[in-house]
Amino acid sequence: MDIYQLRYFLALVETSNFSRAAERVFVSQPTLSAGIKKLETELGAPLFNRESRKISLTEAGHRFLPRARTVIYECNAAKQEISRKAPVKRLQLGILRSIPTASLAALLADFSKAHPETQISLKEGSVTQLLSWLGERRIDLALSVAPDPEEEISFERLYSWKYILAAPERHPFANRSSVPLSVLDRLDFVHRTHCESGTDITRTFANAGVNPHIVFRTDQDEKALAFVGAGLGLCMMPDFHLAPNVVQIAVEGISIGRTIGLNWHSAQDNELVQSFRLFAASHDWRADRPAAQNLGWAR
C-alpha cells in the first residue's frame, strides 16, 4: 500500500467523481482508477459502490476512511515538523468537562501567544480518567480537583467554586440573597449530568426530602444556562457559570464545592510544564464576574 493510493482514495471520497478526483491529485482518470483498483485488491474488499452515477463508500470503505485520514495527517505533520527550524514542543493537557470554557480558552490563547512553538492537545475526561492518563503518561498535566493524599501526584491550586442556585432573573427568588433548601421541593429543574460533584447535590436533596421535577438533563453548561434564562427551570451549578437573564442565589444548608488546580507527576515537571503552570497560576479565572454579585459566601 502506497501513500499515493490513500491520496487517490481520499480525493474520490471528497469529490464522489473519478474525473474531479483525478484533477484534484493531478493525474489522469485511468491512472486514478488503476490506483483505486490496486488498493481494493490489496485490502481484499471493494471500497466504493459504482452502480449509480454518484460514487459512494461501501461498508469497508467507511471503516477504512478514518485510517486513511490518520495516515495522511501524520505524513503531513511529519513533513511540517522536519521543515521547521526548531523542534515542535507538545503539551498534553487533560481537563474536566466542568472547567469554565471561556476562561480556559483565554488562558490557552495567552499561552499560545507567548509560546508559538508549542502545540497544545486537550483531552477531556472525568476525575478518574484524568488520574489514569497521568499515570500512563498520556497527558502532562490535568486541570482537575485535588488528588487524594495517597496519590503520588503534585497539585497547585488555581481557584475554588461552590454550588449555587441559578434562576431566571424574573423568578420570585431572584431578589433574595438565599433560599431554604425545602422551598425547592417539586420545582422544575435542569439537571447537569457531567459535574464531578453532582452526586453530592443529589444526596443532599434526598436527605432533606426535596424532590425536584427534572425537566431536562444535559452535559452542556451553556445549554443549561440558556434553559434557566428562558424560565424552563432552576439549576444547581458552580458559581463561576454566568449568563444573561440568570441570577445566582445561595441555598441554605448547601456548602458543596471543589478546589480546582493542576495535577502532574514530578517526573514530568519539565520546563514546558513549569511554563504552563506559571501562566495558569497567574490567570484570572473569574475575570467575567460582575462586582455587584454578592457571593462572598461562596469563596
GUVEX-30128 format. One line per field, with one value per residue (C-alpha): x, y, z; residue number from 0. Coordinates in pm, 1 decimal, decimal comma. Layout:
! residues N
xx	X; ...
yy	Y; ...
zz	Z; ...
i	NUM; ...
This chain:
! residues 299
xx	0,0; 143,6; 70,2; -45,8; -321,2; -452,2; -449,7; -644,8; -890,9; -948,2; -983,5; -1255,2; -1431,2; -1433,2; -1547,9; -1759,3; -1645,8; -1349,2; -1282,0; -1284,0; -1079,7; -816,2; -797,7; -753,2; -449,5; -313,2; -330,1; -534,7; -862,6; -729,5; -430,6; -655,5; -890,4; -596,7; -463,3; -802,6; -841,1; -495,2; -579,5; -904,4; -718,3; -462,4; -736,5; -944,8; -1269,6; -1436,6; -1421,3; -1673,8; -2019,8; -2007,3; -2359,7; -2505,0; -2376,7; -2264,3; -1981,4; -2041,2; -1846,6; -1912,4; -1917,5; -1549,5; -1480,8; -1643,0; -1424,8; -1111,8; -1175,1; -1061,4; -746,3; -656,9; -712,8; -494,1; -206,7; -217,2; -244,1; 59,6; 259,4; 178,5; 257,2; 592,8; 682,8; 590,7; 784,1; 1100,7; 1082,3; 1072,1; 1397,0; 1304,9; 1153,5; 786,5; 704,4; 383,3; 185,1; -83,2; -342,0; -626,6; -934,5; -1255,6; -1571,6; -1694,5; -1399,7; -1532,3; -1484,5; -1433,0; -1169,5; -983,4; -988,3; -843,6; -562,4; -476,3; -478,6; -242,3; -8,6; -2,2; 91,7; 384,5; 485,8; 406,9; 638,8; 422,5; 129,8; -135,4; -355,5; -662,9; -810,2; -1140,1; -1234,8; -1361,0; -1152,7; -1078,8; -984,5; -750,9; -566,5; -534,1; -399,1; -145,3; -25,2; 1,1; 188,9; -78,6; -109,0; 146,1; -94,6; -451,6; -677,7; -888,7; -973,9; -708,7; -594,1; -624,8; -325,0; -219,3; -180,9; 180,2; 76,5; 170,3; -110,1; -124,5; -447,7; -591,7; -941,8; -1235,1; -1607,5; -1924,9; -2270,2; -2536,5; -2891,9; -2918,3; -3258,4; -3413,8; -3397,0; -3777,6; -3820,3; -3979,7; -3647,1; -3442,3; -3429,2; -3338,4; -2980,5; -3061,2; -3343,9; -3409,4; -3347,9; -3704,1; -3865,4; -3708,0; -3927,1; -4131,9; -3994,9; -3881,2; -3507,4; -3249,3; -3003,5; -2634,2; -2520,5; -2144,2; -2034,8; -1796,7; -1999,5; -2343,0; -2376,9; -2323,7; -2606,3; -2841,3; -2767,2; -2819,4; -3158,0; -3264,5; -3160,0; -3367,0; -3671,0; -3654,0; -3763,7; -3720,5; -3903,6; -3632,4; -3749,0; -3420,3; -3084,7; -2776,1; -2397,3; -2359,6; -2341,1; -2424,3; -2747,8; -2835,8; -2785,9; -2989,8; -3281,7; -3263,4; -3256,3; -3560,7; -3752,0; -3771,3; -3635,1; -3382,7; -3038,1; -2773,0; -2436,4; -2089,1; -2086,0; -1847,4; -2114,7; -2263,2; -2520,4; -2760,1; -3101,2; -2966,4; -2911,1; -2724,2; -2876,8; -2732,4; -2918,4; -2921,1; -2772,3; -2567,9; -2196,0; -2066,1; -1775,3; -1436,5; -1084,7; -958,0; -592,0; -317,5; -213,7; 117,6; 378,4; 711,7; 885,0; 705,5; 792,8; 991,4; 1040,8; 725,8; 509,9; 656,2; 582,0; 219,3; 182,8; 310,1; 57,1; -228,7; -140,2; -136,6; -454,3; -769,0; -1015,4; -1305,4; -1243,3; -1607,2; -1759,6; -1950,4; -1850,6; -2216,0; -2256,0; -2264,1; -2120,3; -1857,8; -2018,7; -1907,7; -1534,7
yy	0,0; 336,7; 691,5; 793,7; 530,4; 682,4; 1027,8; 891,3; 728,5; 1048,9; 1260,8; 1025,9; 1033,8; 1415,7; 1457,5; 1142,9; 1160,0; 991,5; 1282,0; 1550,6; 1330,2; 1281,2; 1659,2; 1715,2; 1484,7; 1590,5; 1254,3; 1113,1; 934,5; 592,5; 635,8; 716,8; 428,1; 187,0; 310,9; 267,1; -81,1; -180,0; -53,8; -253,1; -564,1; -525,0; -476,6; -761,0; -563,9; -301,1; 48,8; 221,4; 149,5; 220,4; 121,4; 473,0; 794,3; 919,7; 724,8; 622,3; 430,0; 67,1; -56,4; -147,3; 199,0; 365,4; 162,0; 236,3; 613,4; 721,8; 509,9; 666,6; 1017,0; 943,4; 817,0; 1120,5; 1358,0; 1203,0; 1216,7; 1585,4; 1659,0; 1482,2; 1690,2; 2014,5; 1920,7; 1830,4; 2151,6; 2370,6; 2511,2; 2447,0; 2119,9; 2136,6; 2118,3; 1941,6; 1982,5; 1725,1; 1882,4; 1690,2; 1886,8; 1824,1; 1881,8; 2128,4; 2367,9; 2712,9; 2720,3; 3094,3; 3125,6; 2815,1; 2940,5; 3276,5; 3100,4; 2880,7; 3181,4; 3377,6; 3081,0; 3016,0; 3378,3; 3354,3; 3005,8; 2988,7; 2689,5; 2481,3; 2269,1; 2206,1; 1898,1; 1881,3; 1559,2; 1584,2; 1332,3; 1254,1; 1281,6; 908,4; 916,8; 1212,9; 1040,2; 726,7; 922,3; 1094,8; 758,9; 626,2; 943,4; 1009,3; 1367,8; 1603,9; 1799,1; 1759,9; 2055,4; 1886,3; 1856,6; 1795,2; 1430,4; 1203,3; 1223,1; 867,1; 959,3; 1043,9; 1349,7; 1713,9; 1971,7; 2350,6; 2532,8; 2770,6; 2860,0; 2730,8; 2718,4; 2635,9; 2529,3; 2798,2; 2804,1; 2950,9; 3110,3; 3329,3; 3699,0; 3725,4; 3432,0; 3500,9; 3400,2; 3644,5; 3928,2; 3704,0; 3651,0; 3294,9; 3043,5; 2741,8; 2404,8; 2295,8; 2550,7; 2375,1; 2067,4; 1984,1; 2280,4; 2243,6; 2184,1; 2149,2; 1876,4; 1886,4; 1528,1; 1579,2; 1761,6; 1576,2; 1691,2; 1607,1; 1303,9; 1520,7; 1752,5; 1463,9; 1306,0; 1637,6; 1690,4; 1332,8; 1354,6; 1671,8; 1509,4; 1751,2; 1602,7; 1844,4; 1785,7; 1730,8; 1883,7; 1836,0; 1661,1; 1790,2; 1763,8; 2111,7; 2408,1; 2661,2; 2476,8; 2452,5; 2827,2; 2907,3; 2699,3; 2858,4; 3206,3; 3116,3; 3023,1; 2648,3; 2559,0; 2620,0; 2459,6; 2383,3; 2469,9; 2608,1; 2980,4; 3063,7; 2997,4; 3330,4; 3414,6; 3695,3; 3674,4; 3435,6; 3523,5; 3332,0; 3255,8; 3077,8; 2770,6; 2746,0; 2419,4; 2356,9; 2424,4; 2192,4; 2289,8; 2199,3; 2334,0; 2319,3; 2314,7; 2146,9; 1786,4; 1645,5; 1379,8; 1510,4; 1304,0; 1515,7; 1851,7; 1982,1; 2338,5; 2333,7; 2207,8; 2472,2; 2747,4; 2642,7; 2619,1; 2975,8; 3101,6; 2909,9; 3031,6; 3396,7; 3366,6; 3548,3; 3259,9; 3486,4; 3781,0; 3794,7; 3807,2; 4133,5; 4330,2; 4365,6; 3993,6; 3945,6; 3596,8; 3624,9; 3321,6; 3109,8; 3166,6
zz	0,0; -105,7; 10,1; -336,1; -320,0; 1,7; -157,1; -455,0; -214,4; -13,7; -328,7; -456,1; -118,7; -121,8; -483,3; -541,6; -902,5; -1075,2; -1313,4; -1043,7; -810,6; -1082,2; -1134,6; -761,6; -739,4; -1081,5; -1259,1; -1544,5; -1471,2; -1583,4; -1352,1; -1056,5; -1136,7; -1156,6; -820,8; -651,0; -800,5; -678,4; -327,6; -321,1; -435,6; -156,4; 104,2; -34,8; -44,6; -266,9; -116,1; -345,2; -484,5; -856,1; -960,8; -964,2; -1121,7; -781,8; -620,4; -257,3; 5,3; 84,4; 442,8; 408,8; 268,1; 568,6; 803,9; 604,7; 579,7; 931,1; 899,4; 567,0; 702,4; 1003,8; 790,0; 559,4; 856,6; 1024,3; 699,5; 653,2; 1017,9; 985,7; 679,8; 856,7; 1168,6; 976,6; 773,1; 1083,1; 1216,5; 1578,9; 1703,0; 1795,9; 2165,7; 2258,9; 2578,3; 2652,3; 2882,9; 3042,4; 3151,4; 3340,3; 3139,6; 3404,7; 3362,0; 3254,7; 2877,5; 2826,1; 3096,8; 2977,5; 2617,9; 2728,4; 2915,7; 2616,1; 2382,6; 2608,0; 2647,0; 2272,0; 2201,3; 2441,1; 2320,5; 1945,9; 1908,8; 2141,6; 2028,7; 2293,5; 2278,4; 2501,4; 2635,4; 2820,2; 3086,1; 3434,2; 3752,6; 3739,9; 3371,8; 3418,1; 3701,9; 3491,6; 3193,1; 3415,8; 3540,7; 3186,4; 3076,6; 2816,7; 2944,7; 3101,1; 3321,0; 3440,7; 3518,4; 3782,8; 4152,4; 4416,9; 4419,7; 4721,9; 4959,8; 4875,6; 4509,5; 4425,3; 4229,3; 4277,7; 4294,3; 4253,9; 4343,2; 4082,9; 4207,1; 4410,1; 4345,7; 4533,0; 4422,6; 4389,4; 4261,0; 3911,0; 3849,6; 3579,3; 3668,8; 3679,8; 3916,4; 4259,2; 4419,0; 4208,6; 4463,0; 4756,3; 4872,5; 4985,0; 4998,2; 5223,9; 5062,4; 5147,3; 4911,0; 4612,1; 4654,8; 4341,6; 4145,9; 3784,7; 3748,3; 3472,5; 3577,5; 3482,7; 3432,7; 3399,2; 3715,0; 3945,3; 4249,2; 4113,4; 4337,8; 4646,7; 4541,5; 4467,6; 4807,1; 4989,7; 4823,1; 4900,5; 5266,8; 5303,5; 5140,0; 4847,2; 4515,2; 4224,0; 3898,4; 3635,1; 3306,4; 3120,7; 3162,2; 2984,2; 2986,6; 2835,0; 3073,4; 2801,4; 2727,2; 3096,6; 3141,7; 2831,6; 2955,7; 3301,3; 3145,4; 2936,9; 3252,9; 3191,3; 3532,7; 3810,0; 3821,4; 4083,4; 3932,9; 4014,8; 4089,7; 3804,6; 3539,1; 3433,1; 3168,4; 3074,8; 3241,6; 3508,4; 3876,4; 4144,8; 4483,8; 4785,9; 4914,7; 5292,4; 5412,9; 5098,1; 5107,8; 4838,8; 4619,0; 4486,6; 4461,5; 4105,0; 4010,1; 3811,6; 3874,0; 3748,4; 3819,1; 3947,2; 3677,8; 3415,7; 3571,2; 3274,1; 3151,0; 2936,4; 3223,7; 3452,7; 3198,7; 3168,0; 3545,5; 3576,7; 3321,5; 3483,9; 3834,9; 3724,7; 3513,5; 3631,5; 3636,5; 3736,9; 3507,8; 3393,0; 3741,1; 3793,7; 4102,2; 4204,5; 4272,2; 4649,7; 4663,2; 4931,0; 5097,3; 4802,1; 4839,9
i	0; 1; 2; 3; 4; 5; 6; 7; 8; 9; 10; 11; 12; 13; 14; 15; 16; 17; 18; 19; 20; 21; 22; 23; 24; 25; 26; 27; 28; 29; 30; 31; 32; 33; 34; 35; 36; 37; 38; 39; 40; 41; 42; 43; 44; 45; 46; 47; 48; 49; 50; 51; 52; 53; 54; 55; 56; 57; 58; 59; 60; 61; 62; 63; 64; 65; 66; 67; 68; 69; 70; 71; 72; 73; 74; 75; 76; 77; 78; 79; 80; 81; 82; 83; 84; 85; 86; 87; 88; 89; 90; 91; 92; 93; 94; 95; 96; 97; 98; 99; 100; 101; 102; 103; 104; 105; 106; 107; 108; 109; 110; 111; 112; 113; 114; 115; 116; 117; 118; 119; 120; 121; 122; 123; 124; 125; 126; 127; 128; 129; 130; 131; 132; 133; 134; 135; 136; 137; 138; 139; 140; 141; 142; 143; 144; 145; 146; 147; 148; 149; 150; 151; 152; 153; 154; 155; 156; 157; 158; 159; 160; 161; 162; 163; 164; 165; 166; 167; 168; 169; 170; 171; 172; 173; 174; 175; 176; 177; 178; 179; 180; 181; 182; 183; 184; 185; 186; 187; 188; 189; 190; 191; 192; 193; 194; 195; 196; 197; 198; 199; 200; 201; 202; 203; 204; 205; 206; 207; 208; 209; 210; 211; 212; 213; 214; 215; 216; 217; 218; 219; 220; 221; 222; 223; 224; 225; 226; 227; 228; 229; 230; 231; 232; 233; 234; 235; 236; 237; 238; 239; 240; 241; 242; 243; 244; 245; 246; 247; 248; 249; 250; 251; 252; 253; 254; 255; 256; 257; 258; 259; 260; 261; 262; 263; 264; 265; 266; 267; 268; 269; 270; 271; 272; 273; 274; 275; 276; 277; 278; 279; 280; 281; 282; 283; 284; 285; 286; 287; 288; 289; 290; 291; 292; 293; 294; 295; 296; 297; 298
